[in-house]
Amino acid sequence: MTPKSYKFGAASRMREVPPGEHAIIKLADKGDQVETDWGAKVAFDILLFSHPSYESIPEEGLATRWESKSVCATQLYQEIEMSHPKNDIEFLNLIKNGKWKLMRTQEGTYFIENV
């Protein structure tokens, strides 16, 4: 008989992008709203391909979760939610298959664009 397997610990969360830097990500889901110790946030499961705070990322990407209160994350989440009922195939294909550049300004504001 195979013994039961148990796993404990916190889920992987992407580190903040330092001001003036960027990360390359691929969205793995359409996101959701979560409640954290620091209040309400928008969260996306992602594959991380580059990030200045990580020494080594596998070529196939690192599975992690991006949680953010940023306007950028909220707008992306809302656009995805609105695109499903409208059946915006082009945008939904970008969400499903595209890579995104997540940028942070020197002031700390986030922006995201498809690459």
N, C-alpha and C positions, 0 to 999 in steps of 0.2 A: 504494500500500500504506500502510495506517495504521500509524504507529509504535506500539510497545508503550507502555503507560502504567505508570509506576511510582509508588508512593506509600510514603513513609516517615514515621515519627513514632509517638508514643504515642497510644493511644486516649483519648478524652475521659473524664474521671472527675469526678463531682460533688464539689464542695468540701464540707468539713464544714459542717454547720449550726451557727452560733454558739450557745453556751449561752443559753437563754432565748428562742430564736427557733424558727421552723418553716419548712418548705418544703412545697409541694404537688407531688406526683408522680403519675405513672401508670405502672404496671409494664408493660413490654413483653415480658417473658418470665417463666418460672417460677423463674428464678434457678439458680445453680450454685455449687459450692464451688471456690475458686481458691487457689492458692499465690502469695503475693506476697513482695516483699523484707522485709515486716514480718510474715510468717507467714500462716497459713491465714485466709481470710475468706470470707464469703458475698457473692456479687455478683449484681446484678440490672441488666439493661438497662432504662432508664426514659425517660420523657418528663418533663422538669422544667418546671413551669408557674410556680412562684414560689420564690424563694430570696433571703434577705437579702444574700448575698454576690455576687449578680449584678446589675449595673446594668440590663441590658436582656435580656429573654427574649421570643422571638417568641410571639405569641398561640397558635400551634399547638403550642408547647412546644419544648424543646431536647433533642435526643437525647443521652443521656450514660449513664454507668454508675455505679451506687451500689455501692461496695465497703465492707464493714463487718465488724468483729469483734463488734459489739454483740449483746447478748442479743435485742434487738428484731429485728434482721435474721435471726438464727439461728432464732428462734421462727417468724417469717413463712415462712422457707424450709421449715422442718419441717412447718408446717401445710399449705403447698401440696403438699409431697410426700405427706402423709397423705391429703389430700383427693382426689387423683387416683384411687387404688384404691377409695375409698369412693364415688366419683362424686358428691361434694358439689357439685351444680350451682349452688346459690345462691352459695357461697363462690367457686367457680371463675369464675363470671360477674363477681363483684366484682373478682377478680384481673385478669381479662381486660379489663374495661370501666370499672372504677371509678377514681376519683381518691382519693389517700391523703394525709393530713396527717402529715408526719414531723416530730415535735417533739423538741426537746432541752431537758432541764431545766437549771437554773442549775448543777447539779452535773455535767452532761455526759452524763447517761443519755438514751438515745433511746427514744421511744415512737412507735407508728404506729397511726392509726385511719382507717377509711374516712370520706369526706366526701360 
